[in-house]
Amino acid sequence: MTSLLRSITVPATSTHTATVVILHGLGDTGRGWAPFCKELSLPHIKFICPHAPIAPVTLNGGFRMPSWYDLYDLEDHSREDEAGVIAASESVKRLIDAEIDAGIPANRIVLGGFSQGGALALYTGLTYQKRLAGIVAMSTYLPLRALVQKTIVQKDIPIFQAHGDCDTVLPISLGRMSHEILGDLGLPITFKEYDGMMHSACTQEVLDVRQFLQSHIPA
């Protein structure tokens, strides 16, 4: 039996009726997003922040670090680690399956992520066989665009996408392009831009994510 991803869990503080999975960015761990989850302050939600495996990253000279899949270039996405994205996605899907087996239905689960984790969240949520309550994609892009457009399963899943206009790691142009592609696929997507925000999160983004979760997985 394949083991589940190691994770940090922020438990619900009242009756647990919904779950949010947050995937961290390159070089981070699930622990780095636990404070964000606590700041959302939604007592009926359990938050799961899994850790990516340690692997060499081509973009960083082969240095080993927490990474969901290999990266070659942050600006030119003509070369992507398709096998790595798909393998990581299967790991995340197993984590979601475990929540469903534990009694939380798919329509009470939101999948989110930041940067590389946000890209994985988009790919996974769109190709997962069960319809989730929504996807939260922060400071990120749509990976494997051509493959997603051919293999998308969920065409009506709500998406909240957010990006800072001063992001120098993943330029907002990538976020805008991804938003346009997803919109053309007919997905109900909201795209928020934050003035002056770099490759990070801000207070208004926390409030906007909180509102999205309250709308799609209310208490």
N, C-alpha and C positions, 0 to 999 in steps of 0.2 A: 504493500500500500504506500502510495506517495505521501510524504508528510506535507503538512500545510506550512505556509510561510511563517517564519517567526514574526511576532507582532507585539506592539504596545497597545494595550486596550484602555480606553477611557470609558468606564462603565456608566450606564444610565443611573441617574440618582433618584428616579421614580420608577414606575412600572416600565420595563423595557418593551417597547412596541415597534421600534424601527432601528435600523443600523446604517451607519455611514462608514465606508471604507475610504481612507485617504492615502494616496500613494505619493511618497516623497520624491524629491528631485535627485539628480545625479550627485553622488558624493555625500548625501545626507542619510539619515536613518528615520525610521518611524518615530523615534523619540523626539525628533526635531519638530514634529507637527502636533504632538500631544497638547502643547499650550494653546495652539490655534483652536483645537477641538474644545478645550475647556472654555475658551473665550466665547465660543458660540452659545454656551449656556442653554442647552436644550435638554431638559431632564429626562425625557422619554427615549432619547437616542443613545445607543451604545456606539462609540467610535472605535474603529480598528485601524491602526497605523502600522502596516507591515514593513519589514525591512527587506530591501533588495539584497540579493546575493553579492558577494565580493567578486569582481571580475575585471580583467584588463580592459581599458577603454582606449581605443585607437586614437581618438581625438586628443587625449592627454598622454600621448607617447607610450601607450601600453601600460600605464600605471594602474595598479589594481585598486579599485574603490567600489563602494556600493553603487550598483548600476543595474537597471532593469534589462538593458540590452546594450549592445555596442553602438557607439556613435562615431561617425567619421567626419562630419562637418556640420556646424550649426546653421550655416547659411544655405549651402547647396544640398538639397535633400534628394538629389538624383541617385545617390547611393545610400541605401538604408539596410539595416540588419533585419531583414524580413524574418528569418528563422528565429532570431532572438526575440523580436516583438511577439511573435506567435507563441513561443515557449513561455514567455513571461505572462502573456495573457491567459494561457491555460492555468498557470499557477494562481492567478487572481480569481479566475472562475471557480477553481476548487475551493478557495476561501469563501466565496459567495455561496457556493453550494452547501458548505458546512453551516453557514448561517440559516439557510433555508431548511436544512435538515433539523436544525435546532428549534425551528418553529416560527422564524421571521419570514413572511412571504416575500417573493421577489419585488412586488409592488410597494414594499415598505423598506427597500434598500436603495441607497444612493451611492454611486461610485464616483469618487473625486480624486483629483491629483494636481500636483504642481510641477511645472516644467516637464522633465522627462516622464514623471509620474502622471502628469495630466495627459500627455500624449498616449500613454498606455491606458489610461482611464477611458479616453475617447474610443480607441480601437476596441477595447474589451467590451465596453457598454454597447457599442453598435453591433458587435458580432456575437454577443451572448444570446443563447437560444431563448432565455426567459426575459421578459421585459421588466427592467428595473424601474424604480420611481423617477430616476433622473441621473444626470451626469454633471459634475462640477469640474470645469477645466480652467485652471489658473495659470497664466503666464506660459502658454504652451502652444502647440500646433497639432494638426492632424497628421499622424504618420501613415505611411503606406497608402497614400491617397488613392492611387489607381486600384489597389486591391480592395480597399474599403468600399469604393463606389461599386465594385462588382459583387462583393460578398456581404454587404450590409444586411442585417436581419431586422433590426429595430428602426423603423422609419418614422416613428411618432414619439420617440423618447425625448422628453424635455431636457434641454442642455442650458446650463449657465456657464458662459465663457467670459473670462476677465483678463485684462492685460494692462500693464502700465505703459504710458506713452514715452517713458524714458528708459525702457528696458534695453540694455546694451548686450545682453547675453542672447536672448531670443527676441529680436526686434518685433515691434508691434505689427509690422507689415506681415509677418508670418501668421500672427493671430488673425488679422483681418482677412487674409487669404483663406485660412481655414474656415473662418466664419462664413465666408462667401460660398465655399464649396458645400458646407453643411446646409446652408440655407437653400442652395440650388437643389439639394436632395429632398427638400421639403420638410426638413426637421424643424420642430419648434425651438428655436435657439435665441437666447438673449445674449447680446455682447455688450459688455461694459468696459469702457476705457477710463483709466484713472490718471489725472494730470499729475506729472512729476514723479510717478511711482516707477521705481527701477525693477530689477528682477527680484521681487519680494512681494509681500502682502501689506495691506494698509487697513486702517480702522474701517473705512467705508466699505472695503471689500468684505470684511468680516460681517458687517451688517447686511450686505447684499446677499452673501451666501446664507446667512441665517434666515433671511426672508424667503429665499428659494426653498430651503429645507422646510420651513414652516408651511409653505404653500403645497409642497408635494408629499411630505410625510408629517402631517400635523399630529399633534398629540391626540 
